[in-house]
Amino acid sequence: MTIREPYLSLADVALTLDVSVRDIAQLIADGELPAIRVGGQQRVTQSSLEEYLADQHEQQRRSALWQGSQTASVIDLFGPRSK
Protein backbone atom coordinates (compact mmCIF):
# COMPACT_ATOMS: atom_id res chain seq x y z
CA MET A 1 0.00 0.00 0.00
CA THR A 2 1.34 3.41 -0.99
CA ILE A 3 0.82 6.46 1.17
CA ARG A 4 0.03 9.47 -0.97
CA GLU A 5 1.50 12.81 -0.13
CA PRO A 6 -1.05 15.52 0.69
CA TYR A 7 -1.66 18.20 -1.90
CA LEU A 8 -2.25 21.71 -0.63
CA SER A 9 -4.35 24.37 -2.31
CA LEU A 10 -2.77 27.73 -3.02
CA ALA A 11 -5.02 29.18 -0.31
CA ASP A 12 -3.64 26.67 2.21
CA VAL A 13 -0.06 27.51 1.25
CA ALA A 14 -0.81 31.24 1.42
CA LEU A 15 -2.30 30.81 4.89
CA THR A 16 0.74 28.83 6.04
CA LEU A 17 3.17 31.48 4.76
CA ASP A 18 0.95 34.42 5.77
CA VAL A 19 0.97 35.87 2.24
CA SER A 20 -1.65 36.31 -0.46
CA VAL A 21 -2.74 33.65 -2.93
CA ARG A 22 -1.42 35.97 -5.64
CA ASP A 23 2.04 35.84 -4.02
CA ILE A 24 1.94 32.03 -4.07
CA ALA A 25 0.84 32.02 -7.71
CA GLN A 26 3.79 34.29 -8.51
CA LEU A 27 6.24 31.98 -6.70
CA ILE A 28 4.88 29.12 -8.82
CA ALA A 29 5.07 31.15 -12.04
CA ASP A 30 8.66 32.15 -11.21
CA GLY A 31 9.57 28.50 -10.66
CA GLU A 32 10.46 29.02 -7.01
CA LEU A 33 7.69 26.77 -5.69
CA PRO A 34 6.85 23.60 -7.66
CA ALA A 35 3.18 22.87 -8.25
CA ILE A 36 1.06 20.47 -10.25
CA ARG A 37 -2.44 20.64 -11.65
CA VAL A 38 -5.00 18.36 -10.04
CA GLY A 39 -8.54 18.59 -11.37
CA GLY A 40 -7.78 21.91 -13.08
CA GLN A 41 -6.45 23.48 -9.88
CA GLN A 42 -2.83 24.12 -8.98
CA ARG A 43 -1.66 22.19 -5.93
CA VAL A 44 1.57 22.15 -3.95
CA THR A 45 2.82 19.04 -2.19
CA GLN A 46 3.64 19.24 1.49
CA SER A 47 7.23 18.21 0.75
CA SER A 48 7.61 20.96 -1.88
CA LEU A 49 6.43 23.54 0.63
CA GLU A 50 8.79 22.20 3.30
CA GLU A 51 11.70 22.25 0.82
CA TYR A 52 10.86 25.83 -0.18
CA LEU A 53 10.81 26.87 3.49
CA ALA A 54 14.14 25.12 4.13
CA ASP A 55 15.67 26.90 1.12
CA GLN A 56 14.39 30.26 2.36
CA HIS A 57 15.79 29.58 5.82
CA GLU A 58 19.18 28.67 4.34
CA GLN A 59 19.24 31.82 2.19
CA GLN A 60 18.47 33.98 5.23
CA ARG A 61 21.13 32.18 7.28
CA ARG A 62 23.75 32.71 4.56
CA SER A 63 22.75 36.33 4.13
CA ALA A 64 23.11 36.95 7.87
CA LEU A 65 26.53 35.28 7.88
CA TRP A 66 27.62 37.32 4.87
CA GLN A 67 26.41 40.57 6.42
CA GLY A 68 28.13 39.64 9.66
CA SER A 69 31.37 38.94 7.81
CA GLN A 70 31.12 42.29 6.03
CA THR A 71 30.70 44.09 9.34
CA ALA A 72 33.60 42.19 10.86
CA SER A 73 35.90 43.04 7.97
CA VAL A 74 35.07 46.75 8.25
CA ILE A 75 35.92 46.68 11.96
CA ASP A 76 39.08 44.74 11.21
CA LEU A 77 40.11 47.35 8.63
CA PHE A 78 39.35 50.49 10.60
CA GLY A 79 39.45 49.29 14.19
CA PRO A 80 36.88 50.01 16.87
CA ARG A 81 35.10 53.34 16.87
CA SER A 82 37.02 55.86 18.97
CA LYS A 83 35.20 58.42 21.08
C-alpha positions as CSV (number, residue, x, y, z in Angstrom):
1,M,0.0,0.0,0.0
2,T,1.3,3.4,-1.0
3,I,0.8,6.5,1.2
4,R,0.0,9.5,-1.0
5,E,1.5,12.8,-0.1
6,P,-1.0,15.5,0.7
7,Y,-1.7,18.2,-1.9
8,L,-2.3,21.7,-0.6
9,S,-4.4,24.4,-2.3
10,L,-2.8,27.7,-3.0
11,A,-5.0,29.2,-0.3
12,D,-3.6,26.7,2.2
13,V,-0.1,27.5,1.2
14,A,-0.8,31.2,1.4
15,L,-2.3,30.8,4.9
16,T,0.7,28.8,6.0
17,L,3.2,31.5,4.8
18,D,0.9,34.4,5.8
19,V,1.0,35.9,2.2
20,S,-1.6,36.3,-0.5
21,V,-2.7,33.6,-2.9
22,R,-1.4,36.0,-5.6
23,D,2.0,35.8,-4.0
24,I,1.9,32.0,-4.1
25,A,0.8,32.0,-7.7
26,Q,3.8,34.3,-8.5
27,L,6.2,32.0,-6.7
28,I,4.9,29.1,-8.8
29,A,5.1,31.2,-12.0
30,D,8.7,32.1,-11.2
31,G,9.6,28.5,-10.7
32,E,10.5,29.0,-7.0
33,L,7.7,26.8,-5.7
34,P,6.9,23.6,-7.7
35,A,3.2,22.9,-8.2
36,I,1.1,20.5,-10.2
37,R,-2.4,20.6,-11.7
38,V,-5.0,18.4,-10.0
39,G,-8.5,18.6,-11.4
40,G,-7.8,21.9,-13.1
41,Q,-6.5,23.5,-9.9
42,Q,-2.8,24.1,-9.0
43,R,-1.7,22.2,-5.9
44,V,1.6,22.1,-3.9
45,T,2.8,19.0,-2.2
46,Q,3.6,19.2,1.5
47,S,7.2,18.2,0.8
48,S,7.6,21.0,-1.9
49,L,6.4,23.5,0.6
50,E,8.8,22.2,3.3
51,E,11.7,22.3,0.8
52,Y,10.9,25.8,-0.2
53,L,10.8,26.9,3.5
54,A,14.1,25.1,4.1
55,D,15.7,26.9,1.1
56,Q,14.4,30.3,2.4
57,H,15.8,29.6,5.8
58,E,19.2,28.7,4.3
59,Q,19.2,31.8,2.2
60,Q,18.5,34.0,5.2
61,R,21.1,32.2,7.3
62,R,23.8,32.7,4.6
63,S,22.8,36.3,4.1
64,A,23.1,36.9,7.9
65,L,26.5,35.3,7.9
66,W,27.6,37.3,4.9
67,Q,26.4,40.6,6.4
68,G,28.1,39.6,9.7
69,S,31.4,38.9,7.8
70,Q,31.1,42.3,6.0
71,T,30.7,44.1,9.3
72,A,33.6,42.2,10.9
73,S,35.9,43.0,8.0
74,V,35.1,46.8,8.2
75,I,35.9,46.7,12.0
76,D,39.1,44.7,11.2
77,L,40.1,47.3,8.6
78,F,39.3,50.5,10.6
79,G,39.4,49.3,14.2
80,P,36.9,50.0,16.9
81,R,35.1,53.3,16.9
82,S,37.0,55.9,19.0
83,K,35.2,58.4,21.1
